[in-house]
Amino acid sequence: MKLLFRKLLLVPFYLLILAVDATGRILQRAKLSPKPKSAFCPGISIVIPERANRERLLPCLQSLRKACAELGEPEQVIVVVTGAERDMYHDLTQEFQADWIFRSNPLWFIEAVALGVRVAKYDWVYLLNSDMVVDPAALREAAKWRSPSVFAIASQIYFQDSSRRREETGLTEIRDRGGLLEILDIVPDDDEGVRTHAYAGGGSSLFRRELLADFIERTTAYAPFYWEDVEWSVLAWRKGYEVLFCPKSEVWHAHRSTNLKFFSPEEIDRIFRRNRLQFQLRMALPSNSLRTVFGTIARLDAKSFREMVNAGFTNTLGSRLRSHFDPPFNLHHIPGVGVYYRRPRRTGSPLIMIVSPYCVYPPAHGGARRIHELIDRLAGEFDIILLSDESEHYSNASFKYFQKCHLVSLVRGRKARPDYGRINRILSHSNRTLAASLQSLIAACDPDIVQIEYVELAKLIEMKDGRPWILTLHDVLLDASATRSSKEDEFELQYINRFDAVITCSPEDRALLQRENVHIVRNGANITRHYQPSPAEGAILFIGPFRYPPNLAGIIDFLNDVYPAIRRQVPRVRLWILGGADARVIAARNRCFEQAGVTVFDFIEDVQPLLQGCSITVNPAKNVCGSSLKVIESLAAGRICVSTRDGGRGLISANLPSLVIVNENDFAKQIVSLLTDVEHRHCLEVPTEALHPYSWQQVSEEQARIYRSLLQTGYSTPRYASVRAGTGAR
């Protein structure tokens, strides 16, 4: 009867919640959109709420003094003492310079924090419990990760009693347990990587002051403590801000040492359970859990039931209604699995977001090598975000490459299905998962430029906003010989022509695009300074991942039509084939790879030993576009490349003696001549000055010039900027 009576009492509340939800569904939910960039000045205010924990406050302030000395920027320490008179802290006020605020009446945690935040003078506030001890580097490490996209940075927490199990770490998660939420701390798997997580705790985290002050005003209903900081972070996530965990910022906590002076363990747990339900009602989380939440409220203890029904009724309804106007918050996306923060944002460095449909690290194909080499050099001037599909192909070997990026975000969006045909490849690669991640990162990080790699992602231009968008076409597949555009050409061009700038890899590809603002940024190489002549009887080397069909088709034709003729004249010849991941499995399906002297290698990260050990390289590719990176890498290493005309695209007119272009009938003849006439080969293979424009340093400078022009004018060429200024945007 008691349970039934309680359920009847809850009916009006339940119906009001349903009405609020119905209103929210009718009204338009806000879309996640980039927020205005908010610059901040140097300096951190530290707010310490203190109540009757004087013995813990002393070591806290002692450790904080060391941390402030290492911060390297202005600091303001604010100690809010409540429920005590100034005389009780006289010695501490004399020893430690701070803004001391005293209130004789006791204040709850959120009230004391609000008081301190109101007098904070810097743009960022570090909330610090008085029973915490901070590492000397704690403030400095957390401060590195302030940026326009970040709301809070949580420190890593250890217990002062090291024998206790780590129930509190600062790295947080929210889980749905059958309609009831559970918050928990996770032990970090490493102490290096900054990452996103669910919420920043209010006892040892750095917050954006303006937002924090706004959120505090909304969350006073959680008094005396617990769950208010969870709501702060959820509100920030919904507004497009990030919440980070910085493991190098370390603190030590005497867990619940203050609360236990005023509340029993049972009362603390009761308040925690009550506030969990209050949070779920206010934030409408998780969705479709309302009956479970109200059923749990009906079974609460008498005191908690009264508090839920009588207190904060209007406040709860108002908060729930507001939640419907914010973009949705997905519990499953937090913490950000697949998001790796590696380098803090730098003041004044433009932010470039690069989006790839293929795995980039370790660089296992020409496109990946190009992206890696450019990022490696551009990172000196620009902050870089890399968003990549094919997360399943990344591994522990990938992580060392992330160091030049601000962050790397990995998703698995493309379905495991055939994507043959140019139209279907664009549709499958420009998938919803990748698009949603791109939209989320744009809203959170507000990049200055978005750069899309490969035509396969050209459809993402439908998300274009006011910032410049660049498309890098590793291959231009348009048919120049056709009198009428094909369906595939028209499909690609409808997206290509909407980008502010387009980058191609060769003059031949540039000529296929009949539009303004198209640039040539060549493929490059690391030009050797210490040329070593090729060995007299080295192998022939072919480099080309089999996942790219023209590579596999080209080497099969070479093995069937050319290699046997070479072997008849040079019986001891060897052919090394570096075919990338699963190359040996693929080669086993075709008997041509079983010929004497042929060795097939899977992916090898460093190809230089193979280049140094070979006599020449070959590129038998046909019907390809773009520019072959393996050719320029071969020439830069001091090795002749014998190539088809298609394989030498972008390099044929560059007067490079070590690039030997042949037709099909002369392939074997030229190779035999170069293998047997060592002196002539050594004369041709020496790297010349003509290679210098193809150094990665020169190539990256051209890419940087395009960025600078877009950032200054919105257009990547002065001519195009003046034309658009005169005629207006089309």
VENQUINOR-V567671 format. One record per run of one state. SS is the DSSP state (h for helix, s for strand, l for the rest). FROM is the first residue (numbers start at 1). TO is the last residue. If there is no record, write none. Layout:
ss = (SS	SS)
from = (FROM	FROM)
to = (TO	TO)
This chain:
ss = (l	h	l	s	l	h	l	s	l	h	l	s	l	h	l	s	l	s	l	h	l	s	l	s	l	s	l	s	l	s	h	l	h	l	h	l	s	l	h	l	h	l	h	l	h	l	h	l	h	l	s	l	s	l	h	l	s	l	h	l	h	l	s	l	h	l	h	l	s	l	h	l	s	l	h	l	s	l	h	l	s	l	s	l	s	l	h	l	s	l	h	l	h	l	s	l	h	s	l	h	l	s	l	h	l	s	l	h	l	h	l	h	s	h	l	h	l)
from = (1	2	27	44	51	54	72	75	83	86	96	99	104	109	120	124	129	132	135	138	144	150	160	172	178	180	186	194	197	204	209	219	220	223	228	239	242	254	259	262	265	284	290	299	302	311	313	326	331	334	339	342	351	357	366	379	383	389	391	394	396	405	407	411	422	430	432	446	449	454	455	464	468	474	487	497	501	505	507	511	518	521	525	526	539	544	549	570	575	579	583	588	591	595	598	602	608	614	620	629	637	640	644	652	655	659	662	664	677	678	686	689	695	696	714	718	728)
to = (1	26	43	50	53	71	74	82	85	95	98	103	108	119	123	128	131	134	137	143	149	159	171	177	179	185	193	196	203	208	218	219	222	227	238	241	253	258	261	264	283	289	298	301	310	312	325	330	333	338	341	350	356	365	378	382	388	390	393	395	404	406	410	421	429	431	445	448	453	454	463	467	473	486	496	500	504	506	510	517	520	524	525	538	543	548	569	574	578	582	587	590	594	597	601	607	613	619	628	636	639	643	651	654	658	661	663	676	677	685	688	694	695	713	717	727	730)
